[in-house]
C-alpha cells in the first residue's frame, strides 16, 4: 500500500520516495560495508506475491537483515512483511525503526526475535551490526529495544553530526515517482536538515524528526526542550542537487521542516544550484518569506512553489498553538512569493487548538480562498505522541478511543474537541476540500497547469481519491468518527 513514509502522517495523494530509509541504507553500505537492496514495493509495483518471492530469495538472493521504516500507518503492514521474511528465512534479523517502534517497541516482536531502533537510527544500527558480529553485546548499544527473557531497553542515543551523513544514494531506488505539485518527471525528494527550532504544540514534522522528538520527549518530565536544528553544509546541499541532476531527475521535493534558514545562506544555495535547471518545491515559515530578493533568488534557482504552514487565519488560535506567527505574516508572504514568481501554498489545519469552532473554521476557509492560491492544504490535527497536543488530549480525554491510534490526517479524525466533535471535524474537512477543489475556480486552476498526458493521469488519480473520500459514509459511534486502519 502506498503509505507515505517521508512525512509519515497520511496515505497521501502523491507517493514520495522514503528518503529517511534511503539515508540509513546508504549509511550502512558505506560505514559497515553492507550489500543493500532497497525495496520500495509501491514504486516498483511489487504485490504481496512478489514480496513473497523476494522473501524466499528468488529475485535478489537471501537476506541476512531486514530493516523497516515503520510509521504509525505502516506498522501493521511492516509486521506482516517481517513475518513473511521470517517464515522464508528463520535466521533473518528483523529490525524496525521510525515513529511506531520508537513509541511502542513492545509491539514489534516477531517470534521473540526482533530489534527496534529508538530515535535517530544510523549509529544504533551500525553498533547493532557489531553485536551480530560478536564484537559487542546488546546492552552496550544506546537507542535499542530488544527481547531477551522479556523486553530490554537501553540508554538514550546521542544525536549525530548531520554533515557526517553521506548523500543518500538514489541509484538504489528502482521505482519511479511523480507528484501533483511538480510538473516534471521523474521526481525525487531530499532532506538537508534535522530538527526545526520552533515550538508549535501540534507539530508533526517529517518522519525522522518525529522519531527523534519521541525519544527526547520520553526523557523529559514536561516536554519543553525540542531536539536542536542540525543542517548540512551549503557545499553538501549543492553537491547533492548536482548528483540529483546527473541521475536524470527533473524535479525535487525538499522535505526539510523549514527550507529558508537565513537570507545569505538561502541565496548562496540558490545562486549555486540555479545553473542545474532543476524544478523544486519546499516548506518555509511565512515570516521567513518576507524578503523579496531572497524569494527571487529561489525562483531563479528553480523553486516553483513554497508551502507555508499557515494553519489558521485566526491570531488567537495561532497564539494558542504557539505558532509564533500572525495572519499578516502569511498575507505578506503570499504577496512576496507572487511578486517574486514563486507559487505560494497555504494550509488550514483544523483542530490544532482546542478553541477551534465552526466560526473560526469558516473564517479560515474564507481567508484562504481570498488569497487565491491554487493549492490549500486541508487536514485535521492528529495529536501524535511526539507533540504537546498529545499530552493535552490525554489529560482532557479528547481521544475517541482513549489514546492515539494510527490515522491519515488528510481524512481521519481521532479526537472530540471541546467545541467540535470528531464527526463535525470530518464533515468540515469534506466541505473544505469540496469548496476548494470542486468549485469552478478550483477546477480551472488545476486544469490550467496541465502540461502533458501524464500530468492529466496524475490529476485523475488524485481526483479519484478525493471523490472516494467525499463519498465515504461517516461511521459514527457516540458522535465520533472511527479512524481507518491499515489494510493490505
URTA-V435387 format. One record per residue. N is the residue number from 1. RES is the residue in one letter. OMEGA is omega as a letter, one per 30 degrees, with the letter a starting at -180 (none if undefined). D_LAST is the distance of its C-alpha to the last C-alpha in Angstrom with 1 decimal. Layout:
BEGIN
n,res,omega,d_last
N,RES,OMEGA,D_LAST
N,RES,OMEGA,D_LAST
END
This chain:
BEGIN
n,res,omega,d_last
1,X,a,6.3
2,X,l,10.0
3,X,l,10.7
4,X,l,14.5
5,X,l,15.8
6,X,l,19.4
7,X,l,20.2
8,X,a,17.3
9,X,l,17.4
10,X,l,15.2
11,X,l,12.6
12,X,l,15.9
13,X,l,17.7
14,X,l,18.2
15,X,a,16.3
16,X,l,18.7
17,X,a,19.3
18,X,a,18.5
19,X,a,22.3
20,X,l,22.6
21,X,l,20.8
22,X,l,22.9
23,X,l,25.9
24,X,l,25.2
25,X,l,24.7
26,X,l,27.9
27,X,a,29.8
28,X,l,29.0
29,X,a,30.0
30,X,a,33.3
31,X,a,34.2
32,X,l,33.1
33,X,a,33.2
34,X,l,29.7
35,X,a,28.4
36,X,l,25.2
37,X,l,22.2
38,X,a,20.2
39,X,l,16.7
40,X,a,14.8
41,X,a,12.0
42,X,a,11.6
43,X,a,15.4
44,X,a,16.1
45,X,l,13.7
46,X,a,12.5
47,X,a,9.6
48,X,l,8.4
49,X,l,11.9
50,X,l,13.5
51,X,l,12.2
52,X,l,13.7
53,X,l,16.9
54,X,a,17.1
55,X,a,16.8
56,X,l,19.6
57,X,a,21.7
58,X,a,22.1
59,X,a,21.7
60,X,a,22.9
61,X,a,24.6
62,X,l,24.0
63,X,l,23.0
64,X,a,24.9
65,X,l,22.8
66,X,l,19.2
67,X,a,19.1
68,X,l,16.0
69,X,a,16.6
70,X,l,14.7
71,X,l,15.1
72,X,a,14.7
73,X,a,11.5
74,X,a,9.9
75,X,a,11.5
76,X,a,9.1
77,X,a,6.7
78,X,l,10.2
79,X,l,11.6
80,X,l,9.3
81,X,l,10.3
82,X,l,13.8
83,X,l,14.1
84,X,l,13.4
85,X,a,16.1
86,X,l,18.3
87,X,a,18.3
88,X,a,19.3
89,X,a,21.7
90,X,a,23.1
91,X,a,25.3
92,X,l,22.7
93,X,l,23.0
94,X,a,19.7
95,X,l,20.4
96,X,l,18.6
97,X,a,20.1
98,X,a,19.9
99,X,a,19.8
100,X,l,17.7
101,X,l,19.4
102,X,l,22.7
103,X,a,22.5
104,X,a,21.5
105,X,a,21.8
106,X,l,22.2
107,X,a,18.5
108,X,l,17.8
109,X,l,19.4
110,X,a,18.4
111,X,l,21.1
112,X,a,23.6
113,X,l,23.4
114,X,a,21.9
115,X,l,23.2
116,X,l,22.6
117,X,a,24.4
118,X,a,25.7
119,X,a,26.7
120,X,a,27.8
121,X,a,26.4
122,X,a,28.6
123,X,l,31.7
124,X,l,29.8
125,X,l,27.8
126,X,l,31.1
127,X,l,32.9
128,X,l,30.2
129,X,l,30.7
130,X,l,34.3
131,X,a,33.4
132,X,l,31.7
133,X,l,34.9
134,X,a,37.1
135,X,l,38.8
136,X,a,37.9
137,X,a,36.3
138,X,a,33.2
139,X,l,35.3
140,X,a,37.0
141,X,l,33.8
142,X,l,33.4
143,X,a,30.0
144,X,l,28.4
145,X,a,26.8
146,X,a,26.7
147,X,l,27.2
148,X,a,30.6
149,X,a,31.9
150,X,a,29.8
151,X,l,28.3
152,X,l,30.5
153,X,a,30.5
154,X,a,32.9
155,X,a,34.8
156,X,l,33.9
157,X,l,33.2
158,X,a,35.7
159,X,a,34.6
160,X,l,35.3
161,X,a,37.3
162,X,l,34.9
163,X,l,37.4
164,X,a,37.1
165,X,l,33.6
166,X,l,33.4
167,X,l,32.1
168,X,a,28.4
169,X,a,28.6
170,X,l,26.7
171,X,l,27.6
172,X,a,24.7
173,X,a,22.3
174,X,l,21.6
175,X,l,19.5
176,X,a,21.2
177,X,l,20.8
178,X,a,22.3
179,X,a,23.0
180,X,a,24.5
181,X,l,27.3
182,X,a,28.4
183,X,a,30.3
184,X,a,30.3
185,X,f,27.9
186,X,l,26.4
187,X,l,25.8
188,X,l,25.2
189,X,l,25.2
190,X,l,27.7
191,X,a,28.4
192,X,a,32.2
193,X,l,32.5
194,X,a,31.2
195,X,a,32.3
196,X,a,33.6
197,X,l,36.9
198,X,a,36.6
199,X,a,36.0
200,X,a,33.8
201,X,a,32.7
202,X,a,29.3
203,X,l,28.4
204,X,a,25.0
205,X,a,26.0
206,X,a,23.8
207,X,l,21.4
208,X,l,24.0
209,X,l,26.6
210,X,a,24.5
211,X,l,24.1
212,X,a,27.8
213,X,l,28.8
214,X,l,27.0
215,X,l,29.2
216,X,a,32.3
217,X,a,31.8
218,X,a,31.5
219,X,a,35.0
220,X,l,36.7
221,X,l,38.1
222,X,a,37.8
223,X,a,35.5
224,X,a,38.0
225,X,l,37.9
226,X,a,35.0
227,X,a,34.4
228,X,l,36.9
229,X,l,36.3
230,X,a,36.3
231,X,l,36.6
232,X,l,36.9
233,X,l,40.4
234,X,a,41.3
235,X,l,42.0
236,X,l,38.5
237,X,l,36.9
238,X,l,39.1
239,X,l,38.4
240,X,l,34.6
241,X,l,35.0
242,X,l,37.4
243,X,l,35.0
244,X,l,32.3
245,X,a,34.8
246,X,a,35.9
247,X,l,32.4
248,X,l,32.4
249,X,l,30.3
250,X,a,31.6
251,X,a,30.2
252,X,l,28.9
253,X,l,27.2
254,X,a,28.9
255,X,l,26.7
256,X,l,29.6
257,X,l,29.9
258,X,a,33.4
259,X,a,34.7
260,X,l,38.4
261,X,l,40.1
262,X,a,43.7
263,X,a,45.5
264,X,l,47.2
265,X,a,44.1
266,X,a,41.9
267,X,l,44.8
268,X,l,45.4
269,X,a,41.7
270,X,a,41.8
271,X,a,45.1
272,X,l,44.0
273,X,a,40.7
274,X,a,42.2
275,X,a,43.6
276,X,l,40.1
277,X,l,39.3
278,X,l,35.6
279,X,l,34.0
280,X,l,32.3
281,X,a,31.2
282,X,a,30.9
283,X,l,31.2
284,X,l,34.6
285,X,a,36.4
286,X,a,38.6
287,X,l,41.7
288,X,a,41.2
289,X,a,41.4
290,X,a,45.0
291,X,a,46.7
292,X,l,47.0
293,X,l,48.2
294,X,a,45.2
295,X,l,42.8
296,X,l,44.9
297,X,l,44.4
298,X,a,40.7
299,X,l,41.0
300,X,a,43.2
301,X,l,40.7
302,X,l,38.0
303,X,a,36.3
304,X,a,35.4
305,X,l,33.6
306,X,a,33.5
307,X,l,31.3
308,X,a,33.2
309,X,a,31.8
310,X,l,34.3
311,X,l,32.1
312,X,l,34.9
313,X,l,38.2
314,X,a,40.0
315,X,l,42.0
316,X,l,42.0
317,X,l,38.2
318,X,l,38.1
319,X,a,40.7
320,X,l,38.8
321,X,l,35.7
322,X,a,37.9
323,X,a,37.0
324,X,a,40.5
325,X,l,40.5
326,X,l,42.4
327,X,a,41.6
328,X,l,44.5
329,X,l,42.9
330,X,a,40.0
331,X,l,42.4
332,X,a,44.5
333,X,l,41.5
334,X,a,40.4
335,X,l,44.0
336,X,l,44.4
337,X,a,41.2
338,X,l,42.4
339,X,a,45.9
340,X,l,44.6
341,X,l,42.3
342,X,a,38.9
343,X,l,36.6
344,X,l,35.7
345,X,l,32.5
346,X,a,32.7
347,X,l,30.3
348,X,a,30.4
349,X,a,28.5
350,X,l,28.9
351,X,l,29.7
352,X,l,30.3
353,X,l,33.6
354,X,l,34.2
355,X,l,37.1
356,X,l,35.0
357,X,l,36.2
358,X,a,35.9
359,X,a,39.1
360,X,l,37.8
361,X,l,34.6
362,X,l,36.7
363,X,a,39.0
364,X,l,36.3
365,X,a,34.9
366,X,a,38.4
367,X,l,39.3
368,X,a,36.2
369,X,l,36.9
370,X,l,40.5
371,X,l,39.7
372,X,l,38.3
373,X,a,35.6
374,X,l,33.2
375,X,l,30.1
376,X,a,29.9
377,X,l,26.8
378,X,l,26.0
379,X,l,23.9
380,X,a,24.4
381,X,l,25.2
382,X,a,22.8
383,X,a,25.1
384,X,a,23.1
385,X,a,24.6
386,X,a,26.4
387,X,l,28.5
388,X,l,31.7
389,X,l,30.2
390,X,a,28.0
391,X,l,31.2
392,X,a,32.7
393,X,l,29.8
394,X,a,30.0
395,X,a,33.8
396,X,l,33.9
397,X,a,31.1
398,X,a,29.2
399,X,a,25.6
400,X,a,24.3
401,X,l,23.0
402,X,l,25.6
403,X,l,23.8
404,X,l,21.3
405,X,l,17.6
406,X,a,14.8
407,X,l,15.2
408,X,a,15.4
409,X,l,19.1
410,X,l,19.3
411,X,a,18.5
412,X,l,18.1
413,X,a,21.2
414,X,a,21.6
415,X,l,25.4
416,X,a,28.4
417,X,a,31.2
418,X,a,34.9
419,X,a,35.5
420,X,l,32.1
421,X,l,29.6
422,X,l,25.8
423,X,a,26.1
424,X,a,28.9
425,X,l,27.1
426,X,l,24.1
427,X,l,26.7
428,X,l,28.5
429,X,l,25.6
430,X,l,25.2
431,X,a,28.9
432,X,l,29.1
433,X,a,26.5
434,X,a,28.3
435,X,a,31.8
436,X,a,31.0
437,X,a,29.1
438,X,l,30.1
439,X,l,33.8
440,X,a,36.1
441,X,l,36.7
442,X,l,33.0
443,X,l,32.3
444,X,a,35.4
445,X,a,34.5
446,X,a,31.2
447,X,l,32.8
448,X,a,35.7
449,X,l,33.6
450,X,a,32.2
451,X,a,33.5
452,X,l,31.9
453,X,l,29.8
454,X,l,26.8
455,X,l,27.4
456,X,l,27.3
457,X,a,24.0
458,X,l,22.5
459,X,a,24.2
460,X,l,22.9
461,X,l,19.2
462,X,l,20.0
463,X,l,22.0
464,X,l,19.4
465,X,l,17.1
466,X,a,20.2
467,X,l,21.3
468,X,l,18.0
469,X,a,18.4
470,X,a,22.0
471,X,a,21.5
472,X,l,19.2
473,X,a,21.2
474,X,l,21.6
475,X,a,21.0
476,X,l,24.0
477,X,a,24.8
478,X,l,28.2
479,X,a,28.3
480,X,l,25.1
481,X,l,21.8
482,X,a,18.9
483,X,l,16.3
484,X,l,12.7
485,X,a,10.0
486,X,l,6.8
487,X,a,3.8
488,X,none,0.0
END
